[in-house]
Amino acid sequence: MAAGSRSSKKMRRNGVLLINLYVLSLFLLATTTASSSRCSIKGLPLVRNMSELPQDSYGIGGLSHTTVAGSALHGLKEVEVWLQTFSPGAVTPIHRHSCEEVFVVLKGSGTLYLASNSHEKYPGKPQEYFIFANSTFHIPVNDAHQILNTDEHEDMQLLAIISRPPVKVFIYEDWFMPHTAAKLKFPIFWDEQCLQAPPKDEL
């Protein structure tokens, strides 16, 4: 009886040890995967809480960016969705990209600068449009544009939907800089860890 009791205690200890080793191996696998899975294409859960998604400024002053659904991060092929918050006075660089873009202004107000004659040798003088909460606007393919939060007290939050991801961006120093001198930014800031080689420009 004593020998049997000792034997069953030993088996229980071995069983507990095996379970602990299994749990430890799962933990190590999860932490290793978490650090390397930022660029893993695992698809998207059906329902997510946007307030729990990671945000970052990516070194851009006054910006908070979240990739809600993306190409590099989630493997989407046709569309990408961003949530961006601009602090008062924050502004994007003058830029263009070879994809369509649609914005929904969730809160705040600002100014959209859009050069609709970007098919010329340089963007040219832009038109100004007032944007505000519950407004929406779209950017045609390769039209240079810039967005500015003109409110001195309130953040401006935008939902952006782009086609043909991953996006390649061309940045201008001013509105009369030739297209050929614009600086290619690819991968875009939030895709830098996941994408490498720049695709060919289409202008």
GUVEXTI-411356 format. One record per residue (C-alpha): residue in three letters; x, y, z; residue number from 1. Coordinates in Angstrom, 3 decimals, always signed. Example, Ala and Ser with C-alpha at 12.3 -4.5 7.8 and 13.67 -1.06 7.14 Angstrom:
(nuvo Ala; (+12.300; -4.500; +7.800); 1)
(nuvo Ser; (+13.670; -1.060; +7.140); 2)
//
This chain:
(nuvo Met; (+0.000; +0.000; +0.000); 1)
(nuvo Ala; (+2.792; +2.411; +0.918); 2)
(nuvo Ala; (+4.676; +1.492; -2.252); 3)
(nuvo Gly; (+1.531; +2.024; -4.326); 4)
(nuvo Ser; (+0.919; +5.367; -2.656); 5)
(nuvo Arg; (+4.482; +6.470; -3.366); 6)
(nuvo Ser; (+4.121; +5.334; -6.978); 7)
(nuvo Ser; (+0.871; +7.277; -7.499); 8)
(nuvo Lys; (+2.381; +10.404; -5.899); 9)
(nuvo Lys; (+5.353; +10.117; -8.241); 10)
(nuvo Met; (+3.023; +9.759; -11.235); 11)
(nuvo Arg; (+1.042; +12.825; -10.133); 12)
(nuvo Arg; (+4.272; +14.825; -9.718); 13)
(nuvo Asn; (+5.442; +13.740; -13.176); 14)
(nuvo Gly; (+2.035; +14.647; -14.602); 15)
(nuvo Val; (+2.153; +18.105; -12.980); 16)
(nuvo Leu; (+5.722; +18.550; -14.248); 17)
(nuvo Leu; (+4.664; +17.647; -17.801); 18)
(nuvo Ile; (+1.719; +20.071; -17.648); 19)
(nuvo Asn; (+3.994; +22.844; -16.366); 20)
(nuvo Leu; (+6.498; +22.173; -19.156); 21)
(nuvo Tyr; (+3.674; +22.208; -21.712); 22)
(nuvo Val; (+2.309; +25.521; -20.385); 23)
(nuvo Leu; (+5.827; +27.010; -20.330); 24)
(nuvo Ser; (+6.461; +25.916; -23.923); 25)
(nuvo Leu; (+3.141; +27.485; -25.004); 26)
(nuvo Phe; (+4.073; +30.724; -23.213); 27)
(nuvo Leu; (+7.505; +30.835; -24.869); 28)
(nuvo Leu; (+5.966; +30.114; -28.259); 29)
(nuvo Ala; (+3.379; +32.861; -27.749); 30)
(nuvo Thr; (+5.954; +35.474; -26.715); 31)
(nuvo Thr; (+8.249; +34.556; -29.610); 32)
(nuvo Thr; (+5.341; +34.672; -32.055); 33)
(nuvo Ala; (+4.121; +37.994; -30.650); 34)
(nuvo Ser; (+7.459; +39.648; -31.292); 35)
(nuvo Ser; (+7.746; +38.259; -34.822); 36)
(nuvo Ser; (+4.088; +38.230; -35.884); 37)
(nuvo Arg; (+3.729; +41.962; -36.488); 38)
(nuvo Cys; (+4.197; +41.176; -40.158); 39)
(nuvo Ser; (+2.588; +37.741; -40.196); 40)
(nuvo Ile; (-0.472; +37.501; -42.387); 41)
(nuvo Lys; (-3.070; +35.828; -40.202); 42)
(nuvo Gly; (-6.221; +37.474; -41.484); 43)
(nuvo Leu; (-8.654; +39.588; -39.496); 44)
(nuvo Pro; (-11.038; +38.604; -36.717); 45)
(nuvo Leu; (-14.639; +39.177; -37.725); 46)
(nuvo Val; (-15.342; +41.684; -34.928); 47)
(nuvo Arg; (-12.805; +43.862; -33.103); 48)
(nuvo Asn; (-12.871; +46.784; -30.696); 49)
(nuvo Met; (-11.088; +49.687; -32.432); 50)
(nuvo Ser; (-10.125; +51.256; -29.111); 51)
(nuvo Glu; (-7.967; +48.179; -28.404); 52)
(nuvo Leu; (-5.986; +48.397; -31.660); 53)
(nuvo Pro; (-2.374; +49.663; -31.412); 54)
(nuvo Gln; (-1.701; +53.336; -32.212); 55)
(nuvo Asp; (+1.584; +55.041; -32.999); 56)
(nuvo Ser; (+2.848; +58.384; -34.289); 57)
(nuvo Tyr; (+5.621; +56.688; -36.310); 58)
(nuvo Gly; (+7.757; +59.734; -35.592); 59)
(nuvo Ile; (+5.278; +62.114; -37.272); 60)
(nuvo Gly; (+4.495; +65.041; -34.981); 61)
(nuvo Gly; (+0.832; +65.454; -34.055); 62)
(nuvo Leu; (-0.316; +62.185; -35.659); 63)
(nuvo Ser; (-1.784; +59.050; -34.132); 64)
(nuvo His; (-2.200; +56.243; -36.691); 65)
(nuvo Thr; (-3.969; +52.890; -36.461); 66)
(nuvo Thr; (-4.096; +50.420; -39.332); 67)
(nuvo Val; (-7.606; +49.056; -38.865); 68)
(nuvo Ala; (-7.286; +46.627; -41.773); 69)
(nuvo Gly; (-4.200; +46.463; -43.939); 70)
(nuvo Ser; (-2.243; +44.726; -46.630); 71)
(nuvo Ala; (+1.107; +44.280; -44.895); 72)
(nuvo Leu; (-0.380; +43.555; -41.467); 73)
(nuvo His; (-3.462; +41.519; -42.367); 74)
(nuvo Gly; (-3.031; +40.352; -45.952); 75)
(nuvo Leu; (-5.814; +42.386; -47.565); 76)
(nuvo Lys; (-5.535; +42.632; -51.348); 77)
(nuvo Glu; (-8.010; +45.277; -52.532); 78)
(nuvo Val; (-8.553; +47.807; -49.760); 79)
(nuvo Glu; (-6.925; +49.215; -46.628); 80)
(nuvo Val; (-8.490; +51.153; -43.736); 81)
(nuvo Trp; (-6.727; +53.613; -41.414); 82)
(nuvo Leu; (-7.871; +55.563; -38.390); 83)
(nuvo Gln; (-5.864; +58.777; -37.961); 84)
(nuvo Thr; (-6.027; +61.497; -35.335); 85)
(nuvo Phe; (-4.406; +64.902; -35.953); 86)
(nuvo Ser; (-3.683; +67.143; -32.971); 87)
(nuvo Pro; (-4.386; +70.904; -33.356); 88)
(nuvo Gly; (-2.161; +72.358; -36.082); 89)
(nuvo Ala; (-0.953; +68.944; -37.306); 90)
(nuvo Val; (-0.528; +68.643; -41.068); 91)
(nuvo Thr; (+0.411; +65.959; -43.563); 92)
(nuvo Pro; (+3.176; +66.603; -46.076); 93)
(nuvo Ile; (+2.105; +67.462; -49.623); 94)
(nuvo His; (+1.879; +64.026; -51.201); 95)
(nuvo Arg; (+0.233; +61.819; -53.796); 96)
(nuvo His; (-0.289; +58.101; -54.285); 97)
(nuvo Ser; (-1.373; +55.868; -57.146); 98)
(nuvo Cys; (-4.563; +54.704; -55.481); 99)
(nuvo Glu; (-7.988; +56.105; -54.708); 100)
(nuvo Glu; (-8.622; +57.356; -51.188); 101)
(nuvo Val; (-11.879; +58.134; -49.380); 102)
(nuvo Phe; (-12.021; +59.932; -46.020); 103)
(nuvo Val; (-14.737; +60.205; -43.406); 104)
(nuvo Val; (-14.224; +62.974; -40.841); 105)
(nuvo Leu; (-15.297; +61.535; -37.494); 106)
(nuvo Lys; (-14.604; +64.620; -35.387); 107)
(nuvo Gly; (-12.963; +68.030; -35.559); 108)
(nuvo Ser; (-12.432; +70.249; -38.586); 109)
(nuvo Gly; (-9.688; +71.262; -40.927); 110)
(nuvo Thr; (-8.645; +72.085; -44.461); 111)
(nuvo Leu; (-8.048; +69.826; -47.427); 112)
(nuvo Tyr; (-5.645; +71.193; -50.042); 113)
(nuvo Leu; (-6.089; +69.393; -53.364); 114)
(nuvo Ala; (-4.232; +69.965; -56.639); 115)
(nuvo Ser; (-6.609; +68.581; -59.230); 116)
(nuvo Asn; (-4.224; +69.338; -62.111); 117)
(nuvo Ser; (-1.568; +66.920; -60.830); 118)
(nuvo His; (-1.359; +65.335; -64.301); 119)
(nuvo Glu; (+0.837; +68.303; -65.315); 120)
(nuvo Lys; (+4.599; +68.365; -64.601); 121)
(nuvo Tyr; (+4.021; +69.509; -61.000); 122)
(nuvo Pro; (+0.966; +69.701; -58.701); 123)
(nuvo Gly; (+0.346; +73.464; -59.034); 124)
(nuvo Lys; (-1.696; +75.762; -56.800); 125)
(nuvo Pro; (-4.171; +73.689; -54.770); 126)
(nuvo Gln; (-7.831; +74.371; -54.097); 127)
(nuvo Glu; (-8.887; +74.645; -50.455); 128)
(nuvo Tyr; (-11.854; +72.749; -49.007); 129)
(nuvo Phe; (-13.275; +73.027; -45.499); 130)
(nuvo Ile; (-13.716; +69.588; -43.906); 131)
(nuvo Phe; (-15.740; +68.979; -40.756); 132)
(nuvo Ala; (-17.273; +66.254; -38.584); 133)
(nuvo Asn; (-19.574; +63.973; -40.612); 134)
(nuvo Ser; (-18.166; +65.223; -43.905); 135)
(nuvo Thr; (-16.535; +62.924; -46.409); 136)
(nuvo Phe; (-14.177; +63.553; -49.317); 137)
(nuvo His; (-12.206; +61.547; -51.837); 138)
(nuvo Ile; (-8.782; +61.920; -53.413); 139)
(nuvo Pro; (-8.446; +60.874; -57.069); 140)
(nuvo Val; (-5.502; +58.725; -58.144); 141)
(nuvo Asn; (-2.201; +60.656; -58.174); 142)
(nuvo Asp; (-3.712; +64.037; -57.203); 143)
(nuvo Ala; (-1.351; +65.785; -54.786); 144)
(nuvo His; (-3.008; +66.774; -51.533); 145)
(nuvo Gln; (-2.440; +67.871; -47.951); 146)
(nuvo Ile; (-4.627; +67.773; -44.832); 147)
(nuvo Leu; (-4.379; +70.280; -41.987); 148)
(nuvo Asn; (-6.150; +70.389; -38.628); 149)
(nuvo Thr; (-7.056; +74.074; -38.403); 150)
(nuvo Asp; (-8.813; +73.824; -35.027); 151)
(nuvo Glu; (-6.701; +75.274; -32.219); 152)
(nuvo His; (-8.380; +73.248; -29.471); 153)
(nuvo Glu; (-9.764; +69.971; -30.834); 154)
(nuvo Asp; (-8.238; +66.898; -32.427); 155)
(nuvo Met; (-9.401; +65.985; -35.914); 156)
(nuvo Gln; (-10.075; +62.291; -36.465); 157)
(nuvo Leu; (-10.364; +60.717; -39.905); 158)
(nuvo Leu; (-11.176; +57.263; -41.204); 159)
(nuvo Ala; (-9.276; +56.688; -44.467); 160)
(nuvo Ile; (-10.008; +53.941; -46.996); 161)
(nuvo Ile; (-7.484; +53.361; -49.772); 162)
(nuvo Ser; (-7.526; +51.071; -52.788); 163)
(nuvo Arg; (-4.742; +48.916; -54.217); 164)
(nuvo Pro; (-2.601; +48.466; -51.099); 165)
(nuvo Pro; (+0.168; +48.570; -50.069); 166)
(nuvo Val; (+0.273; +52.330; -50.627); 167)
(nuvo Lys; (+3.314; +54.037; -52.149); 168)
(nuvo Val; (+3.585; +57.722; -51.378); 169)
(nuvo Phe; (+5.424; +60.523; -53.205); 170)
(nuvo Ile; (+6.251; +63.531; -51.015); 171)
(nuvo Tyr; (+6.714; +67.133; -52.234); 172)
(nuvo Glu; (+8.502; +70.072; -50.632); 173)
(nuvo Asp; (+6.067; +72.523; -52.242); 174)
(nuvo Trp; (+3.242; +72.630; -54.786); 175)
(nuvo Phe; (+5.539; +73.544; -57.686); 176)
(nuvo Met; (+8.080; +70.760; -57.176); 177)
(nuvo Pro; (+8.240; +68.583; -60.337); 178)
(nuvo His; (+6.787; +65.077; -60.037); 179)
(nuvo Thr; (+10.164; +63.697; -61.043); 180)
(nuvo Ala; (+11.758; +65.308; -57.957); 181)
(nuvo Ala; (+9.154; +64.036; -55.449); 182)
(nuvo Lys; (+10.567; +61.655; -52.873); 183)
(nuvo Leu; (+9.194; +58.111; -52.883); 184)
(nuvo Lys; (+8.224; +56.884; -49.412); 185)
(nuvo Phe; (+7.716; +53.144; -49.659); 186)
(nuvo Pro; (+7.075; +51.338; -47.511); 187)
(nuvo Ile; (+4.910; +53.958; -45.822); 188)
(nuvo Phe; (+5.841; +54.633; -42.188); 189)
(nuvo Trp; (+3.494; +52.061; -40.630); 190)
(nuvo Asp; (+4.505; +49.311; -43.081); 191)
(nuvo Glu; (+8.284; +49.748; -42.757); 192)
(nuvo Gln; (+8.788; +46.628; -40.632); 193)
(nuvo Cys; (+6.881; +44.466; -43.091); 194)
(nuvo Leu; (+7.672; +45.600; -46.650); 195)
(nuvo Gln; (+10.965; +46.100; -48.433); 196)
(nuvo Ala; (+11.243; +46.818; -52.179); 197)
(nuvo Pro; (+9.548; +49.872; -53.748); 198)
(nuvo Pro; (+7.205; +49.199; -56.672); 199)
(nuvo Lys; (+7.413; +51.164; -59.931); 200)
(nuvo Asp; (+5.723; +54.570; -60.051); 201)
(nuvo Glu; (+2.792; +54.885; -62.444); 202)
(nuvo Leu; (+2.995; +58.547; -63.456); 203)
//
